[in-house]
Amino acid sequence: MAVSASPKGGILSLTIKDKQSLYAAYMPYLTNGGLFIPTNKEYQIGEEVFMLVSLMDDDKMPIAGKVVWVTPMGAEGGKKPGIGVELSEKHAHVVQKIETYLAGAIESDRPTNTM
């Protein structure tokens, strides 16, 4: 899969290389937008996290957010474990970039990593 995440001293690293993976990871229904980060590490709702995110081969962008969704290991339906992170307000430019990449696809009813 083109989405990978790994903890690096408390910082998550997420690389999304294609539109399908971006669609599956993006959480447009959150106030400031969000991303699903696959991880086996345990996080709590409300916990602040820091990420280095690379979208479609762009340079890595430092992004802060808070955990608003947790999919535990062994979740129903074979969902991959991970966390949903609502982006900080100051990262509106990242949401605009994501929505530009996903133009026309955001309204799709295809399943994502969270819904």
C-alpha positions as a Markdown table, in Angstrom:
| # | Residue | x | y | z |
|---|---|---|---|---|
| 1 | Met | 0.0 | 0.0 | 0.0 |
| 2 | Ala | 1.2 | 3.5 | -0.7 |
| 3 | Val | 0.4 | 4.8 | 2.8 |
| 4 | Ser | 3.0 | 4.1 | 5.4 |
| 5 | Ala | 3.5 | 5.5 | 8.9 |
| 6 | Ser | 6.1 | 4.9 | 11.5 |
| 7 | Pro | 6.9 | 6.5 | 14.8 |
| 8 | Lys | 10.2 | 8.4 | 14.8 |
| 9 | Gly | 10.9 | 9.6 | 18.4 |
| 10 | Gly | 7.3 | 10.6 | 18.9 |
| 11 | Ile | 6.8 | 12.0 | 15.4 |
| 12 | Leu | 4.7 | 10.0 | 12.9 |
| 13 | Ser | 5.8 | 9.9 | 9.3 |
| 14 | Leu | 3.1 | 9.5 | 6.6 |
| 15 | Thr | 3.8 | 9.1 | 2.9 |
| 16 | Ile | 0.8 | 9.1 | 0.5 |
| 17 | Lys | 1.8 | 8.4 | -3.1 |
| 18 | Asp | -1.5 | 8.0 | -4.9 |
| 19 | Lys | -5.0 | 9.5 | -5.1 |
| 20 | Gln | -6.7 | 6.3 | -3.9 |
| 21 | Ser | -4.6 | 6.1 | -0.8 |
| 22 | Leu | -5.1 | 9.8 | -0.1 |
| 23 | Tyr | -8.9 | 9.3 | -0.5 |
| 24 | Ala | -8.8 | 6.4 | 2.0 |
| 25 | Ala | -6.8 | 8.5 | 4.5 |
| 26 | Tyr | -8.5 | 11.9 | 4.3 |
| 27 | Met | -11.2 | 12.8 | 6.8 |
| 28 | Pro | -13.1 | 15.7 | 5.2 |
| 29 | Tyr | -16.0 | 15.6 | 7.8 |
| 30 | Leu | -13.7 | 17.0 | 10.5 |
| 31 | Thr | -13.8 | 20.8 | 11.1 |
| 32 | Asn | -10.2 | 21.3 | 10.1 |
| 33 | Gly | -9.8 | 18.2 | 8.0 |
| 34 | Gly | -7.9 | 15.2 | 9.1 |
| 35 | Leu | -5.8 | 12.2 | 8.1 |
| 36 | Phe | -5.9 | 8.5 | 9.1 |
| 37 | Ile | -2.5 | 7.3 | 10.2 |
| 38 | Pro | -1.9 | 3.6 | 10.2 |
| 39 | Thr | -0.1 | 2.6 | 13.4 |
| 40 | Asn | 0.1 | -0.2 | 16.0 |
| 41 | Lys | 1.1 | 2.3 | 18.7 |
| 42 | Glu | -1.7 | 3.1 | 21.2 |
| 43 | Tyr | -2.9 | 6.7 | 21.3 |
| 44 | Gln | -5.7 | 8.3 | 23.3 |
| 45 | Ile | -8.5 | 10.5 | 22.0 |
| 46 | Gly | -7.5 | 14.2 | 22.5 |
| 47 | Glu | -3.7 | 13.4 | 22.4 |
| 48 | Glu | -1.6 | 15.9 | 20.5 |
| 49 | Val | 0.6 | 14.4 | 17.8 |
| 50 | Phe | 3.1 | 15.7 | 15.3 |
| 51 | Met | 3.6 | 14.3 | 11.8 |
| 52 | Leu | 5.8 | 14.6 | 8.8 |
| 53 | Val | 3.5 | 14.2 | 5.8 |
| 54 | Ser | 4.4 | 13.8 | 2.2 |
| 55 | Leu | 1.6 | 14.0 | -0.4 |
| 56 | Met | 2.1 | 12.7 | -3.9 |
| 57 | Asp | 5.9 | 13.0 | -3.8 |
| 58 | Asp | 5.8 | 16.6 | -2.3 |
| 59 | Asp | 8.4 | 17.5 | 0.3 |
| 60 | Lys | 7.6 | 16.4 | 3.8 |
| 61 | Met | 5.4 | 19.0 | 5.7 |
| 62 | Pro | 5.5 | 19.2 | 9.5 |
| 63 | Ile | 1.9 | 19.0 | 10.8 |
| 64 | Ala | 0.3 | 19.1 | 14.2 |
| 65 | Gly | -3.0 | 17.8 | 15.2 |
| 66 | Lys | -5.0 | 15.8 | 17.8 |
| 67 | Val | -6.3 | 12.3 | 17.9 |
| 68 | Val | -10.0 | 12.1 | 17.2 |
| 69 | Trp | -10.4 | 8.5 | 16.0 |
| 70 | Val | -8.8 | 5.2 | 17.1 |
| 71 | Thr | -9.1 | 2.0 | 15.2 |
| 72 | Pro | -7.6 | -0.7 | 17.5 |
| 73 | Met | -5.8 | -3.8 | 16.4 |
| 74 | Gly | -8.3 | -6.6 | 15.6 |
| 75 | Ala | -11.1 | -4.1 | 14.7 |
| 76 | Glu | -14.2 | -5.5 | 13.0 |
| 77 | Gly | -14.3 | -5.7 | 9.3 |
| 78 | Gly | -10.6 | -6.1 | 8.9 |
| 79 | Lys | -10.0 | -2.4 | 9.3 |
| 80 | Lys | -6.3 | -1.6 | 9.7 |
| 81 | Pro | -5.2 | -0.2 | 13.1 |
| 82 | Gly | -4.5 | 3.4 | 13.4 |
| 83 | Ile | -5.6 | 6.9 | 14.4 |
| 84 | Gly | -7.5 | 9.7 | 12.9 |
| 85 | Val | -5.9 | 13.0 | 13.4 |
| 86 | Glu | -7.7 | 16.3 | 13.1 |
| 87 | Leu | -5.3 | 18.9 | 11.7 |
| 88 | Ser | -4.6 | 22.1 | 13.5 |
| 89 | Glu | -6.3 | 25.2 | 12.2 |
| 90 | Lys | -3.0 | 26.6 | 11.1 |
| 91 | His | -2.7 | 23.8 | 8.5 |
| 92 | Ala | -5.5 | 24.9 | 6.3 |
| 93 | His | -3.1 | 25.0 | 3.3 |
| 94 | Val | -2.6 | 21.3 | 3.7 |
| 95 | Val | -6.4 | 20.7 | 3.6 |
| 96 | Gln | -6.6 | 22.9 | 0.4 |
| 97 | Lys | -3.8 | 20.8 | -1.2 |
| 98 | Ile | -5.5 | 17.5 | -0.3 |
| 99 | Glu | -8.9 | 18.7 | -1.6 |
| 100 | Thr | -7.2 | 19.9 | -4.8 |
| 101 | Tyr | -5.7 | 16.4 | -5.3 |
| 102 | Leu | -9.1 | 14.8 | -4.5 |
| 103 | Ala | -11.2 | 17.2 | -6.6 |
| 104 | Gly | -14.4 | 15.4 | -7.6 |
| 105 | Ala | -13.7 | 12.3 | -5.4 |
| 106 | Ile | -14.4 | 13.7 | -1.9 |
| 107 | Glu | -18.2 | 13.2 | -2.4 |
| 108 | Ser | -17.7 | 9.5 | -3.3 |
| 109 | Asp | -19.4 | 6.8 | -1.3 |
| 110 | Arg | -16.4 | 4.5 | -1.5 |
| 111 | Pro | -15.2 | 3.2 | 1.9 |
| 112 | Thr | -12.3 | 4.9 | 3.6 |
| 113 | Asn | -10.0 | 3.8 | 6.5 |
| 114 | Thr | -12.4 | 5.4 | 8.9 |
| 115 | Met | -15.9 | 5.2 | 7.4 |
